[in-house]
Each structure stands twice: as C-alpha cells, then as structure tokens.
C-alpha cells in the first residue's frame, strides 16, 4: 500500500473457509458432512441466507423433504421450496394413496354439489324477482348477485327492471367481501405461488389497488352513459358493478385453498385461472353497461372504451389535484411562517 507505506496481506477468514468446505463437501456428494458444516456456519451468523440454502439442498439430497422445505422457506427460495414440495407431495400421495383418492373424490363431489346448490339459489331468486314489487332486502340482493355466475344478462336485466327497489347496502357488502377475499388470498396462497411478500403487505394499499378501479368505473361509466343516451342510474351502476366482483370473490377464495397442493411447476395453469377470472370480470362489466343502458353492440363497445379512457383521466386529474393541493398547503404554510417570523 503506497499511501500507507506498508504491505497488506489478505487471507480467508474462518467463516469463509467453512463456506468453501461446505460447498466442496456438497459437490463431492458428502451431504451429511456438508449439512453439519452449514449448521456451524449458522451458529456464527444465523441470518446467513446462503447457509439456509446449503442446508436445504443437503436435506433434499437426504430425502428429508419437509425439513428441506422449511429451510428453503427461511432462505426465501421459492424455486427450491417448490422442488422439495413436489417430492414431499409425491411421498404423501404414495404413503396415503387411498385416503388421497377418497379426499379428491369427496372434494370434487362437494364442489359439484356447491355449484348446483348455488345455481338453484340464484335461479330461484331470479324467478322471484320477476314479480317483485317491493324494495329488495340485503339478503335477496346478495342471492341475486350469484346470478352473474350463470345468467349475467338476466341478472343485470332484473337490476334495470327493479329501478328504485335496489338494495345499495348489498353492493357495499360485496365490495368489502372482495377486499376480505384479497387479504385471505394474500395470507393463505401457497408460498411458491405468492405474488406478494406477506411481510410487505399494506392493507390500505391492497384496498386501493382492488377497489379503486371498480369504484372509478361506477363514476366514469355513469357519466359517459348519461352523455350517450344512457338509461342507467347511479344506484343501478353501483349495484351492478358490485355484482361483477362476484366471480373474483368465488374464484380467488377457492384458488387460495387449491394452491396448497400446487407447486411452481403448475404456475402456468394457476396464472391461467387468475387471468381468466380477470377477463370474466371485464366481460361482466361490459354486459352490465350494455344491459342497463339497452345499448346495441357497437354503441356498447364505444361507451365501454370511452368509459375506460375516462377512468384514466379521473386518476390523472386526481393525482394532479393531490400534488397541487400539497404545493398549495406548503405555500400557505410558508406564508404563515414568514408572518410569524416578521411579528417576532
């Protein structure tokens, strides 16, 4: 070192020597020795992520799948966790073949029964609403919302025909249910398939991300449809928009549970289900707009597109208003501070 007029000699610390030894042992197939050395490393630094990965890999080679999954989880390694989970899932299936098959059959039968029962409830409610002449109860409105899963056009047509009799509170309940399902999904979905880190979850932000778009749609679509010879009223648009969130609630709830038996290898299928639900929801918003305003197809497409653009404009104007309000507040605060300083 010319600046200090000395010679500095660098050599590996005991910590790095242990890491090199553990890696070499693992590479040469000595998994038990590698496992022991990685544990010594964790005694020096229990938060060293690479050590957890090393232990997880060693446990994986020892076919200790469950323990390997736990170590991969501590290392925040979703790919490694999924790899160990696939082996663990196969072991459970092999050791409990009869029980697993019976469980699959029972779950499938329960799902079919639930779908049939839900359809029966929705059809019965829709039939009753055709002769309805009094204000809907909250429960009736919630049961009618299930109709969008099977007969969306008829459901939205009933929303239009029961003008003045709708229960707006049911819409509020559905939106809160959607938020609850989103939080349930975040905290329940299987670790390899998580789209957000639980430790970084912000409930207020998740609420805004989920509810901002449909609530803005209520405003934008009503304004544009009112301009383009629409027939819908604000309460109808709000209730119909809440009904459009029902597929999101149902699918995301069951996907969160179903994800517990899926690995990262099935992420393409899982993503397909999520995207299909999103597209389904968009289509329902379009059907609601067309039905409530009795539009023809071309006019509905134009209004739908303009409403989407209007939503973007509302967000931009709101952001500008927020920024300008903040600047105005700072300006007024500065003036008040200057006046106080002058008076002193």
C-alpha positions as CSV (number, residue, x, y, z in Angstrom):
1,X,0.0,0.0,0.0
2,X,2.0,3.0,-1.3
3,X,-0.2,5.5,0.6
4,X,0.4,3.8,3.9
5,X,3.9,2.6,3.1
6,X,3.2,-0.9,4.1
7,X,2.2,-4.4,2.7
8,X,-1.2,-5.7,3.5
9,X,-1.9,-9.4,3.2
10,X,-5.4,-10.7,2.9
11,X,-6.4,-14.2,3.7
12,X,-9.7,-16.1,4.1
13,X,-11.5,-15.9,7.5
14,X,-12.6,-18.9,9.3
15,X,-16.2,-18.1,8.3
16,X,-15.4,-18.1,4.5
17,X,-13.2,-21.3,5.0
18,X,-16.2,-23.1,6.4
19,X,-18.4,-21.9,3.5
20,X,-15.8,-23.2,0.9
21,X,-15.6,-26.5,2.8
22,X,-19.4,-26.9,3.0
23,X,-19.7,-26.2,-0.8
24,X,-16.9,-28.7,-1.6
25,X,-18.4,-31.4,0.6
26,X,-21.8,-31.0,-1.1
27,X,-20.2,-31.0,-4.6
28,X,-18.4,-34.2,-3.8
29,X,-21.5,-36.0,-2.5
30,X,-20.8,-35.8,1.2
31,X,-24.2,-34.4,2.1
32,X,-24.1,-35.3,5.8
33,X,-20.7,-33.6,6.3
34,X,-22.0,-30.6,4.3
35,X,-25.1,-30.4,6.5
36,X,-23.0,-30.3,9.7
37,X,-20.7,-27.6,8.4
38,X,-23.6,-25.4,7.3
39,X,-25.0,-25.7,10.8
40,X,-21.7,-24.5,12.2
41,X,-21.9,-21.5,9.8
42,X,-25.4,-20.7,11.1
43,X,-24.0,-20.6,14.7
44,X,-21.7,-17.8,13.5
45,X,-24.4,-16.0,11.6
46,X,-27.9,-17.3,12.0
47,X,-29.3,-14.9,9.3
48,X,-26.9,-16.0,6.6
49,X,-29.3,-16.9,3.8
50,X,-26.8,-18.9,1.7
51,X,-26.3,-21.2,4.7
52,X,-30.1,-22.0,4.8
53,X,-29.9,-22.8,1.1
54,X,-27.0,-25.1,1.7
55,X,-28.8,-26.9,4.5
56,X,-31.9,-27.2,2.4
57,X,-30.0,-28.7,-0.5
58,X,-28.3,-31.1,1.8
59,X,-31.6,-32.1,3.4
60,X,-33.1,-32.5,-0.1
61,X,-30.3,-35.0,-1.1
62,X,-31.0,-36.9,2.2
63,X,-34.7,-37.1,1.1
64,X,-35.9,-35.1,4.1
65,X,-38.3,-33.2,2.1
66,X,-40.3,-31.5,4.8
67,X,-37.3,-30.2,6.6
68,X,-35.8,-29.1,3.3
69,X,-38.9,-27.0,2.5
70,X,-38.6,-25.3,5.9
71,X,-35.0,-24.3,5.2
72,X,-35.8,-23.1,1.7
73,X,-38.6,-21.0,3.2
74,X,-36.1,-19.4,5.6
75,X,-33.8,-18.7,2.7
76,X,-36.7,-17.2,0.8
77,X,-36.0,-19.5,-2.2
78,X,-39.4,-20.2,-3.8
79,X,-37.9,-22.4,-6.6
80,X,-36.1,-24.6,-4.1
81,X,-39.1,-24.8,-1.9
82,X,-41.3,-25.9,-4.8
83,X,-38.7,-28.5,-5.8
84,X,-38.8,-30.1,-2.3
85,X,-42.6,-29.7,-2.1
86,X,-43.0,-31.8,-5.3
87,X,-41.1,-34.7,-3.7
88,X,-43.0,-34.2,-0.4
89,X,-46.3,-34.2,-2.2
90,X,-45.4,-37.4,-4.1
91,X,-44.4,-39.1,-0.8
92,X,-47.7,-38.1,0.9
93,X,-49.6,-39.4,-2.1
94,X,-47.7,-42.6,-2.2
95,X,-48.0,-43.3,1.5
96,X,-51.7,-42.3,1.7
97,X,-52.9,-43.3,-1.7
98,X,-56.4,-44.5,-0.7
99,X,-57.0,-41.5,1.6
100,X,-55.8,-39.0,-1.0
101,X,-58.0,-40.5,-3.7
102,X,-61.0,-40.5,-1.4
103,X,-60.2,-36.9,-0.5
104,X,-60.1,-35.9,-4.2
105,X,-63.4,-37.6,-4.9
106,X,-65.0,-36.1,-1.8
107,X,-63.7,-32.6,-2.7
108,X,-64.9,-32.9,-6.3
109,X,-68.3,-34.1,-5.2
110,X,-68.6,-31.2,-2.7
111,X,-67.6,-28.7,-5.3
112,X,-70.2,-30.0,-7.8
113,X,-72.8,-30.0,-5.1
114,X,-71.9,-26.4,-4.1
115,X,-72.1,-25.3,-7.8
116,X,-75.5,-27.0,-8.2
117,X,-76.8,-25.5,-5.0
118,X,-75.6,-22.1,-5.8
119,X,-77.2,-22.3,-9.2
120,X,-80.5,-23.4,-7.7
121,X,-80.4,-20.5,-5.2
122,X,-79.6,-17.9,-8.0
123,X,-82.4,-19.3,-10.3
124,X,-85.0,-19.3,-7.6
125,X,-84.1,-15.7,-6.6
126,X,-84.1,-14.5,-10.2
127,X,-87.6,-16.1,-10.7
128,X,-88.9,-14.4,-7.6
129,X,-87.5,-11.0,-8.7
130,X,-89.5,-11.1,-12.0
131,X,-92.7,-10.5,-9.9
132,X,-91.0,-8.3,-7.3
133,X,-92.8,-5.0,-6.5
134,X,-91.2,-4.1,-3.2
135,X,-87.7,-2.9,-2.1
136,X,-85.1,-5.7,-2.0
137,X,-83.7,-6.9,1.2
138,X,-80.0,-7.2,1.6
139,X,-80.1,-11.0,1.6
140,X,-82.3,-11.1,-1.5
141,X,-79.9,-8.8,-3.3
142,X,-76.9,-10.9,-2.3
143,X,-78.6,-14.1,-3.5
144,X,-79.4,-12.3,-6.8
145,X,-75.8,-11.4,-7.2
146,X,-75.0,-15.1,-7.6
147,X,-76.9,-15.0,-10.9
148,X,-74.0,-13.3,-12.7
149,X,-72.1,-16.7,-12.4
150,X,-74.8,-18.4,-14.5
151,X,-77.1,-15.9,-16.1
152,X,-75.4,-12.5,-16.2
153,X,-77.7,-10.9,-18.8
154,X,-80.9,-11.9,-17.0
155,X,-79.4,-10.7,-13.7
156,X,-78.5,-7.2,-15.0
157,X,-81.8,-7.0,-16.8
158,X,-83.5,-7.5,-13.4
159,X,-81.3,-4.8,-11.9
160,X,-82.6,-2.5,-14.6
161,X,-86.3,-3.5,-14.2
162,X,-86.2,-3.2,-10.4
163,X,-85.3,0.5,-10.6
164,X,-85.9,2.2,-7.3
165,X,-86.1,-1.1,-5.4
166,X,-82.4,-2.0,-5.3
167,X,-80.5,-2.5,-2.1
168,X,-77.3,-0.4,-2.3
169,X,-76.0,-1.8,1.0
170,X,-75.6,-5.2,-0.6
171,X,-73.2,-3.7,-3.0
172,X,-71.1,-2.3,-0.1
173,X,-71.1,-5.8,1.5
174,X,-69.9,-7.4,-1.8
175,X,-67.0,-4.8,-2.2
176,X,-65.9,-5.5,1.4
177,X,-66.2,-9.2,0.8
178,X,-63.9,-8.8,-2.3
179,X,-61.3,-7.0,-0.1
180,X,-61.6,-9.7,2.6
181,X,-61.0,-12.4,0.0
182,X,-58.0,-10.5,-1.4
183,X,-56.4,-10.4,2.1
184,X,-57.4,-14.0,2.7
185,X,-55.7,-14.9,-0.6
186,X,-52.5,-13.0,0.3
187,X,-52.1,-14.7,3.6
188,X,-53.3,-18.2,2.5
189,X,-52.0,-18.8,-1.0
190,X,-49.2,-21.4,-1.1
191,X,-45.7,-19.9,-0.7
192,X,-44.3,-20.8,-4.2
193,X,-47.3,-19.1,-5.9
194,X,-47.4,-15.9,-3.8
195,X,-47.5,-12.7,-5.9
196,X,-46.6,-10.5,-3.0
197,X,-44.4,-10.9,0.1
198,X,-46.6,-11.2,3.2
199,X,-44.1,-9.1,5.2
200,X,-44.6,-6.2,2.8
201,X,-48.4,-6.3,2.7
202,X,-50.1,-3.0,3.2
203,X,-53.8,-3.4,3.8
204,X,-54.6,0.2,2.8
205,X,-52.7,-0.2,-0.4
206,X,-54.3,-3.5,-1.2
207,X,-57.7,-1.9,-0.7
208,X,-56.9,0.9,-3.1
209,X,-55.5,-1.5,-5.7
210,X,-58.6,-3.7,-5.6
211,X,-61.4,-1.2,-5.2
212,X,-60.2,1.9,-7.0
213,X,-60.9,0.5,-10.5
214,X,-64.5,-0.7,-9.9
215,X,-65.5,2.4,-7.9
216,X,-64.0,4.7,-10.5
217,X,-65.8,2.7,-13.1
218,X,-69.1,3.5,-11.4
219,X,-68.4,7.2,-11.8
220,X,-66.9,7.1,-15.3
221,X,-69.5,4.7,-16.8
222,X,-72.4,6.7,-15.4
223,X,-71.1,10.0,-16.7
224,X,-70.4,8.7,-20.2
225,X,-73.6,6.7,-20.5
226,X,-75.6,9.8,-19.3
227,X,-74.0,11.7,-22.2
228,X,-74.5,8.9,-24.8
229,X,-78.3,8.4,-24.3
230,X,-77.9,6.0,-21.4
231,X,-80.8,4.9,-19.1
232,X,-78.9,3.7,-16.0
233,X,-79.0,5.4,-12.7
234,X,-76.1,5.7,-10.2
235,X,-77.5,3.2,-7.7
236,X,-78.0,0.7,-10.6
237,X,-74.5,1.1,-11.8
238,X,-73.1,0.7,-8.3
239,X,-75.1,-2.5,-7.6
240,X,-74.3,-4.0,-11.0
241,X,-70.6,-3.2,-10.6
242,X,-70.5,-4.9,-7.2
243,X,-72.2,-8.0,-8.8
244,X,-69.4,-8.0,-11.4
245,X,-66.9,-8.7,-8.5
246,X,-68.7,-12.0,-7.5
247,X,-66.5,-14.2,-9.8
248,X,-63.4,-12.6,-8.3
249,X,-64.6,-13.4,-4.8
250,X,-65.6,-17.0,-5.6
251,X,-62.6,-18.0,-7.7
252,X,-59.9,-16.3,-5.6
253,X,-61.2,-17.9,-2.4
254,X,-61.1,-21.4,-3.9
255,X,-57.8,-20.8,-5.7
256,X,-56.2,-19.8,-2.4
257,X,-57.3,-23.2,-0.9
258,X,-56.5,-25.2,-4.1
259,X,-53.0,-23.6,-4.2
260,X,-52.0,-25.6,-1.1
261,X,-51.5,-28.7,-3.3
262,X,-49.8,-26.9,-6.2
263,X,-46.1,-26.3,-6.9
264,X,-44.3,-23.7,-9.0
265,X,-44.4,-26.3,-11.9
266,X,-48.2,-25.7,-12.1
267,X,-47.8,-21.9,-12.1
268,X,-48.9,-21.6,-15.8
269,X,-52.2,-23.3,-15.0
270,X,-52.6,-21.2,-11.9
271,X,-51.9,-17.9,-13.8
272,X,-54.4,-19.0,-16.5
273,X,-57.1,-19.3,-13.9
274,X,-56.3,-15.9,-12.4
275,X,-56.2,-14.2,-15.9
276,X,-59.4,-16.0,-17.0
277,X,-61.2,-14.6,-13.9
278,X,-59.9,-11.1,-14.7
279,X,-61.2,-11.4,-18.2
280,X,-64.5,-12.8,-17.0
281,X,-64.9,-9.8,-14.7
282,X,-64.1,-7.3,-17.6
283,X,-66.8,-9.1,-19.7
284,X,-69.3,-8.8,-16.9
285,X,-68.7,-5.0,-16.6
286,X,-69.3,-4.8,-20.4
287,X,-72.5,-6.8,-20.2
288,X,-73.8,-4.7,-17.3
289,X,-73.1,-1.5,-19.3
290,X,-74.9,-2.8,-22.4
291,X,-77.9,-4.3,-20.5
292,X,-78.5,-1.4,-18.1
293,X,-78.5,1.2,-20.9
294,X,-80.1,-1.1,-23.5
295,X,-77.3,-0.4,-26.0
296,X,-76.7,-2.1,-29.3
297,X,-73.3,-3.9,-29.5
298,X,-71.4,-1.1,-31.4
299,X,-72.7,1.6,-29.1
300,X,-71.9,-0.5,-26.0
301,X,-68.3,-1.1,-27.3
302,X,-67.8,2.7,-27.9
303,X,-69.2,3.6,-24.5
304,X,-67.2,0.9,-22.8
305,X,-64.0,2.2,-24.4
306,X,-64.7,5.8,-23.6
307,X,-65.5,4.9,-20.0
308,X,-62.2,3.2,-19.7
309,X,-60.4,6.3,-21.0
310,X,-62.4,8.4,-18.6
311,X,-61.3,6.3,-15.7
312,X,-57.7,7.1,-16.6
313,X,-58.4,10.8,-16.9
314,X,-60.1,10.8,-13.5
315,X,-57.0,9.2,-12.0
316,X,-54.7,11.7,-13.7
317,X,-56.8,14.7,-12.6
318,X,-57.0,13.3,-9.0
319,X,-53.2,12.9,-8.9
320,X,-52.7,16.4,-10.2
321,X,-55.2,17.7,-7.7
322,X,-53.4,15.9,-4.9
323,X,-50.0,17.3,-6.0
324,X,-51.3,20.8,-6.4
325,X,-53.1,20.7,-3.0
326,X,-49.8,19.6,-1.4
327,X,-48.0,22.5,-3.1
328,X,-50.7,25.0,-2.1
329,X,-50.5,23.7,1.5
330,X,-46.7,24.2,1.6
331,X,-47.1,27.7,0.1
332,X,-49.7,28.8,2.6
333,X,-47.7,27.3,5.5
334,X,-44.6,29.2,4.2
335,X,-46.5,32.5,4.2
336,X,-47.9,31.9,7.7
337,X,-44.4,31.1,8.9
338,X,-43.0,34.3,7.3
339,X,-45.7,36.4,9.0
340,X,-44.9,34.8,12.4
341,X,-41.2,35.5,11.9
342,X,-42.0,39.1,11.0
343,X,-44.2,39.6,14.0
344,X,-41.4,38.3,16.3
